[in-house]
Amino acid sequence: MKIIARDRNTGELIELDAEEDTSMGTLNYFYRDQEGNYLRSSKHPYGKMPRHSVMPNMRFALGQRLILIIEIIE
């Protein structure tokens, strides 16, 4: 699954790779920098969100950036 999002400050398009964890009901999303390296939060290379709450036009923090989900590609 892919999540296409936009940085609210810079307008940069961000592509997140996402995997649904059916045992926990969460969506694990991975994001990469411009060179293709995974960006990491303090302890994990991914963030988690409740799967049912992820939808287009949702806003959330990605590290220090505020992003807006544009599209979810299943």
N, C-alpha and C positions, 0 to 999 in steps of 0.2 A: 504494500500500500504506500502511496506517496501523498504527502501533504504539501501543497504549494501555498506559500505565505509571503507577505510583504512586510519589510521593516517599516514601521510607521514614521521613523525619522528620516531615513535615507532613501526610501522607496525601493531598495534592493529586493529582488525576488529571492526567496530562500526555498530550497527543496528539502523536505524532511523525509527520511525513510522511516516508516512506521510498521510495527508488528503488534498484532493484537494478542494479549495474554488472556486466553479464555478462562484459565483457572482463577485469575484475580479480577477479571473484568476491566483490565486497564489497557491502555494503548502506550506502548513504549516507542518513543520517537528518537531517532538518531539524526544528528545534523553535522554537516561538514563545512570546513572553511573553503576558501576559493581554490586552494591547492588540492582539495579532495581528502584532507585529513579530518578524522572525526574530531569535533570540538568536545571538550569534556567539562562537565560541571565539577564541583569540588571532589566528589567521590565516584561518580558513575559516568559512563560515556553516553548515557541516555536520560531522558526525563520520562515521567509517567503522568498520564492523565486518565480520568475515568472515560472509557470508550464512549458511553452514551452522551457525554457532554461535548465531544469534539464535533464541530460543525462549521460550515462556512460562515464568515463574518465574526467568528469568535476571536477575541483579543487575549493575548497572554504574554508573559515575560519569557524570553529565551535568553538566559544569561543576563546581560546588562541591557538587552534590546527589548522593545515592545513590538510585537508582531501581530499581524492580522491574517487569519487563515482565508485564503482566496478560494481554494478548491481542494477536494479530497478525491483521489483517484484510487478506487478499490482494486 
